[in-house]
Each structure stands twice: as C-alpha cells, then as structure tokens.
Amino acid sequence: MHCDVADRDVRDFQETWSLPVLRVGGDVSDTLGDVAPLLNCLAENLWHQDCVTARSASHP
C-alpha cells in the first residue's frame, strides 16, 4: 500500500503532537541493514522520552 502525504501535513502533525515523523522509502526490502537506521532513531526517541518523563517525575 502506498500513500503520499503532503510535507505540510507532516509538519502540522509534528507541531501539533510534538512527535517526530520517521520517513522510510517505499521500496520493499528484507535486510536488517535497511531498517536498522529507522529502529535506531525510534529507540533514541523512546529513550529521550523516558529521560524527560523521569526528570518530570523527580521534580514535583
């Protein structure tokens, strides 16, 4: 399934929800090397979110 999304819609989403949008190509691939950068980015964002949450919880 393929769907084009306007850059403006992506920016609006990111600004509204304060979430990054991770972009990937439309090619089908089955190698870990192709998805590793996406998974690394996702892991870094989740780690950062946990750090921010932990700081908020420790400062009542």
N, CA, C and O of each residue as an XYZ file, in Angstrom:
240
protein
N       0.848     -1.172      0.000
C       0.000      0.000      0.000
C       0.895      1.237      0.000
O       1.872      1.296      0.746
N       0.570      2.205     -0.819
C       1.362      3.425     -0.925
C       0.445      4.625     -0.767
O      -0.652      4.667     -1.324
N       0.912      5.593     -0.002
C       0.106      6.795      0.204
C       1.032      8.001      0.287
O       1.970      8.010      1.085
N       0.778      9.011     -0.525
C       1.556     10.242     -0.457
C       0.939     11.167      0.583
O      -0.279     11.334      0.642
N       1.796     11.761      1.397
C       1.355     12.708      2.417
C       2.105     14.007      2.169
O       3.325     14.006      2.006
N       1.381     15.103      2.141
C       1.995     16.402      1.880
C       2.945     16.779      3.015
O       2.675     16.500      4.184
N       4.064     17.417      2.656
C       5.029     17.860      3.668
C       4.368     18.762      4.705
O       4.705     18.702      5.887
N       3.439     19.590      4.270
C       2.730     20.484      5.188
C       1.960     19.688      6.233
O       1.942     20.058      7.407
N       1.327     18.604      5.818
C       0.583     17.758      6.755
C       1.516     17.097      7.766
O       1.174     16.955      8.940
N       2.689     16.699      7.303
C       3.674     16.093      8.207
C       4.137     17.125      9.229
O       4.195     16.832     10.423
N       4.467     18.332      8.770
C       4.886     19.404      9.689
C       3.798     19.727     10.697
O       4.075     19.868     11.888
N       2.558     19.846     10.227
C       1.435     20.137     11.126
C       1.284     19.054     12.184
O       1.059     19.360     13.355
N       1.405     17.806     11.789
C       1.301     16.695     12.733
C       2.399     16.781     13.785
O       2.139     16.660     14.982
N       3.638     16.993     13.321
C       4.771     17.068     14.247
C       4.604     18.217     15.234
O       4.892     18.057     16.420
N       4.144     19.368     14.764
C       3.958     20.524     15.642
C       2.797     20.315     16.605
O       2.897     20.679     17.777
N       1.710     19.743     16.134
C       0.529     19.538     16.973
C       0.791     18.540     18.081
O       0.404     18.767     19.227
N       1.443     17.438     17.752
C       1.613     16.349     18.708
C       3.008     16.290     19.324
O       3.269     15.449     20.184
N       3.901     17.169     18.897
C       5.294     17.177     19.388
C       5.942     15.802     19.243
O       6.626     15.317     20.144
N       5.707     15.198     18.095
C       6.267     13.882     17.785
C       6.993     13.947     16.449
O       6.513     14.585     15.512
N       8.143     13.294     16.354
C       8.813     13.251     15.058
C       8.146     12.228     14.141
O       7.620     11.214     14.600
N       8.176     12.505     12.872
C       7.682     11.552     11.877
C       8.902     10.904     11.235
O       9.759     11.587     10.674
N       8.969      9.600     11.322
C      10.085      8.859     10.747
C       9.715      8.461      9.322
O       8.706      7.795      9.094
N      10.533      8.871      8.382
C      10.242      8.603      6.972
C      11.083      7.442      6.470
O      12.267      7.322      6.785
N      10.451      6.605      5.694
C      11.155      5.496      5.054
C      10.770      5.480      3.588
O       9.733      6.015      3.196
N      11.606      4.868      2.797
C      11.313      4.759      1.375
C      10.196      3.770      1.122
O       9.774      3.048      2.026
N       9.728      3.741     -0.087
C       8.635      2.851     -0.433
C       9.085      1.501     -0.964
O       8.257      0.672     -1.340
N      10.398      1.275     -0.995
C      10.908      0.008     -1.520
C      10.722     -1.114     -0.510
O      10.847     -0.907      0.697
N      10.428     -2.280     -1.009
C      10.301     -3.460     -0.155
C      11.681     -4.093     -0.023
O      12.365     -4.329     -1.019
N      12.081     -4.364      1.215
C      13.380     -4.978      1.460
C      13.270     -5.921      2.644
O      12.390     -5.771      3.492
N      14.157     -6.879      2.693
C      14.092     -7.846      3.782
C      15.398     -7.925      4.568
O      15.637     -8.909      5.267
N      16.239     -6.907      4.462
C      17.504     -6.949      5.189
C      17.471     -6.020      6.389
O      16.872     -4.946      6.343
N      18.123     -6.445      7.466
C      18.180     -5.653      8.687
C      18.897     -4.332      8.456
O      18.559     -3.324      9.076
N      19.876     -4.330      7.576
C      20.618     -3.109      7.285
C      19.743     -1.992      6.760
O      20.064     -0.817      6.937
N      18.650     -2.338      6.123
C      17.750     -1.323      5.579
C      16.863     -0.701      6.655
O      16.479      0.464      6.546
N      16.542     -1.459      7.679
C      15.650     -0.930      8.720
C      16.396     -0.511      9.980
O      15.809      0.121     10.858
N      17.681     -0.849     10.087
C      18.453     -0.527     11.287
C      18.464      0.970     11.604
O      18.266      1.325     12.766
N      18.685      1.868     10.636
C      18.672      3.296     10.971
C      17.317      3.758     11.519
O      17.264      4.585     12.430
N      16.242      3.233     10.974
C      14.914      3.585     11.468
C      14.721      3.083     12.898
O      14.209      3.810     13.749
N      15.126      1.851     13.160
C      14.995      1.295     14.507
C      15.870      2.049     15.504
O      15.452      2.272     16.640
N      17.081      2.446     15.097
C      17.948      3.234     15.973
C      17.314      4.574     16.313
O      17.340      5.001     17.468
N      16.753      5.232     15.323
C      16.090      6.519     15.549
C      14.908      6.355     16.495
O      14.720      7.167     17.401
N      14.126      5.327     16.293
C      12.981      5.056     17.154
C      13.436      4.803     18.592
O      12.847      5.335     19.532
N      14.478      3.995     18.764
C      14.999      3.700     20.103
C      15.522      4.963     20.782
O      15.291      5.159     21.975
N      16.218      5.819     20.045
C      16.726      7.067     20.616
C      15.585      7.977     21.055
O      15.655      8.594     22.118
N      14.540      8.062     20.244
C      13.397      8.899     20.610
C      12.682      8.366     21.848
O      12.271      9.145     22.708
N      12.532      7.063     21.945
C      11.902      6.472     23.126
C      12.764      6.677     24.364
O      12.238      6.960     25.440
N      14.078      6.540     24.229
C      14.990      6.757     25.345
C      14.894      8.203     25.823
O      14.811      8.457     27.024
N      14.906      9.144     24.890
C      14.802     10.559     25.245
C      13.481     10.843     25.955
O      13.452     11.571     26.947
N      12.407     10.279     25.458
C      11.094     10.462     26.080
C      11.104      9.926     27.513
O      10.547     10.560     28.410
N      11.721      8.782     27.736
C      11.822      8.219     29.085
C      12.639      9.124     29.997
O      12.285      9.302     31.162
N      13.726      9.699     29.486
C      14.554     10.608     30.288
C      13.765     11.846     30.693
O      13.841     12.278     31.843
N      13.020     12.412     29.774
C      12.208     13.594     30.072
C      11.142     13.252     31.104
O      10.909     14.026     32.033
N      10.499     12.115     30.951
C       9.468     11.681     31.897
C      10.068     11.453     33.280
O       9.468     11.838     34.284
N      11.237     10.836     33.346
C      11.891     10.573     34.632
C      12.264     11.879     35.323
O      12.117     11.992     36.540
N      12.744     12.866     34.571
C      13.077     14.170     35.152
C      11.836     14.854     35.690
O      11.877     15.460     36.761
N      10.736     14.766     34.962
C       9.481     15.392     35.400
C       8.971     14.740     36.673
O       8.451     15.426     37.553
N       9.112     13.438     36.783
C       8.623     12.712     37.954
C       9.469     13.002     39.187
O       8.961     12.943     40.307
N      10.745     13.312     39.004
C      11.618     13.552     40.155
C      11.560     14.993     40.646
O      12.144     15.307     41.683
N      10.868     15.879     39.926
C      10.727     17.285     40.318
C       9.248     17.626     40.484
O       8.616     18.135     39.558
N       8.690     17.342     41.682
C       7.242     17.596     41.872
C       6.887     19.054     41.888
O       5.716     19.403     42.038
